[in-house]
Structures are given as C-alpha cells and as structure tokens.
C-alpha cells in the first residue's frame, strides 16, 4: 500500500510511504538482515511505488506480528515492512 504525502508535506520534501507484508512459518530473528527476505519485501514495495512515480526506496522499519494459521496449531509470522519512497532525483 502506498501513502502519498499531502501537497503541503510534499512541498517540504516529505516522502511517500510504502507498506508491504511478507509471511513465514519460521521466525526470523532480524528479517531486515536476511538478504532473501529483505529482497522480497523491497521488490514488493518497488512493484507498488515505481508505477506511481517513486522508483527509489529507503528502508524505514519492519514489525513482526504472530498469529495462528488456519489449523490453529501452527504459528504464522507476519512482517510488515515500511519504506520511504522517493521520486527519481
């Protein structure tokens, strides 16, 4: 999901923000340090941001959520990634 800044915020240089979700049945201690996981999240974010005129990303944060899968016995880890998105400079 991309959130564009208001016109006033954009005039002050505020970036757009892109939020994407990745999931795993295995817990990742620091998903932002795992190359494969980070690349997947960045690719998802660029897929949303680039067509909107924001082809540059800056990693901001990742948050882990834990839930049960449909069977109620297996844990699922959801990682919500936040990137700042910038227009071409």
N, C-alpha and C positions, 0 to 999 in steps of 0.2 A: 504494500500500500504506500503510495506516495502522498505526502502532505506538502503542498507548495506554500511558501511564505506569503503573507499578505503583501499588498503593493507597498505599503509603508515599510514593512520589515525588509522586503527585497531591496528597496532603495537604500537601505542601510547595510546591505551586504549579507543579510541572513540567508542561509542555505535552505533548500528543500530538505525534507527528511524522508527516508525510505525505511519501512519496517517490513521484514520478511520472517518467515517461520521455517525452521528445519526441525525434524523429529528423529528420534533414535530410541531403540530399546536398550541400548547400552549407555551408561552415564559417561559423559566426557568431563574430565576434571576442569580443563580450561579450553573450551571449544574454540576460542579465538586463537589459540596456539596450535591447533590441529590444522595442518595445511589443507587436507581434503575437505573438512567441514567448513573451514573459512572460505575456501574457493567456491563451494556450493552456495553458501549464503551470499557471497559477493556477486556471483553470476545471477542469482535470482533478483538481487537488488538492481543490478545493471539492466536486466531484462525489463524491469518496470520503469527505471529512471531515464534511460537513454532515449526511448521514443518520445518522452516528454521534454526533451531538450537538456537533460542533465547527464552527460556522459562521464562525469568524474565523481568518484565516491571517496569519502573519508570515513573509516570505521569509527563508530562512537561508543557502542556498548552491546553487550549480549546478556540476556536474562534467562535463567533456567526455570521452567515450570515442570512439575512432576504430577502425573495423573495415572490412572489405571487404563489399560487398553480395554477393549470391549469385553474381553473374557473376565475382567475383574480381578485377575490374578497376576497379570504381568504389568510391570511399570512401564510407562512411556515417558520419555524426557522430551520436552518441547523447548526449543531455544528460539527466543525472539531477538532478532538482530536489528540494531538501529544504525543507519548510516546517514551521514550528511551527504547531500547530492548537490553538485555544483555544475553550472554551465561551462562549456569549453572556454578556456582562458586564452 
